[in-house]
Amino acid sequence: MNDIAVDSETVANRHRLAALRSFAIDGVDDRKPFDDIARMAATLTGQPIAIVSVVESERQWFLARHGLELAETPIEQSICRHIIHLDSVSVIEDTRTDPRTRENPLCLGDQGIQFYAGAPLVTDTGQRLGALAVLGLAPSSLTGFQTELLEMLARQVMAQLNLRRALRRSEMMRREVDHRVKNSLQSVAAMTRIQARAVTSDEAREALENVSRRINTVAALNQQMYRSGSDREALMQPFMSSIFDLMRDGLPDRITLSVDVDEITLDSRKAGAVAVIVNEFVTNSVKHAFNEEAGTVTVSLKNRPGNEIELICRDDGPGLGEVLPSDRLGLAIIDSAIDQLNAVKTDMEGPGHGIRVILRP
């Protein structure tokens, strides 16, 4: 029977330690919220020392501490380990007389801890991570109101830990989704390129190459949102640079691309629409604007007064000339993207061909 009891205790402790690891408390960078809670606990109970302790298998360490220089103790010297299995605040009015603490080195001597009150830190599943405790250098006690406050503050510690774990898990999930999206887009783009090389029709090959470029644009947008840590916004400077890098790979050496972008952040829908406009404009210019001559395509994205944003795309060729039916799709895609932005487009006078698109708030 004793072996069964020991095994049960060992399993329970493994579950507790697994729950503790799931919170990754040792990776918490910003400890100020926990320090504030510790300071508040000390102030409200009138004690000089307060700690947020984390009880591991070999040591106890302090996520937060007020009035104490010590950062951790061996597990044998932990008072909190004695009370974390309890359901409410545990008060030791005089540690020198309590059998759990009277031989603890931290409680001996004139400067030893003589008063302890701790509220366990309990997860939603009932696992015990540590305690919020207040310590005194003389025997003392807590009022009923102070006991209730200590329990409330312990719940606030857990609320902070739960929030941080939820945010970390959300970020991990976002990274996994991004990884899968990236792999899927790469697979589709690769299959499109293979198909483009296999077809014999110039028109079909061009259509597939256009599809491949659009897929690469979506992939670049996804990558930029991932790098910026947001699933809703994109930083336009690095995003447009990545779009132009993709375009340069497929351009003849005689064509130069130039990009000038202010520090602008757009939501993913608008960023994608801007990229579509730029992609289609550059594609049309390369095909029709230069007549086998050298030239430059310039794109600028600038802030304007009144929170407006100005997108200018232009080339220095002689102009597009007659637009063939097969080329109207790109122009239609530009117009569709402009409608999606609820923007205003105007054609620019020469030299070359250019458009100005005004994005309004």
Secondary structure, DSSP 8 states (H G I E B T S, - for coil): -HHHHHHHHHHHHHHHHHHHHHTTGGG----HHHHHHHHHHHHHHT-SEEEEEEE-SSEEEEEEEES----EEEGGG-SGGGTTTSSS-EEES-TTTSTTTTT-GGG-STTS--EEEEEEEE-TTS-EEEEEEEEESS-----HHHHHHHHHHHHHHHHHHHHHHHHHHHHHHHHHHHHHHHHHHHHHHHHHHHHHHH---HHHHHHHHHHHHHHHHHHHHHHHHHHHT-SSEEEHHHHHHHHHHHHHTTS-TTEEEEEEE-S-EEEHHHHHHHHHHHHHHHHHHHHHTSTTS-EEEEEEEEEEGGGEEEEEEEE-SS---S--GGGHHHHHHHHHHHHHHT-EEEEE-SSS-EEEEEE--
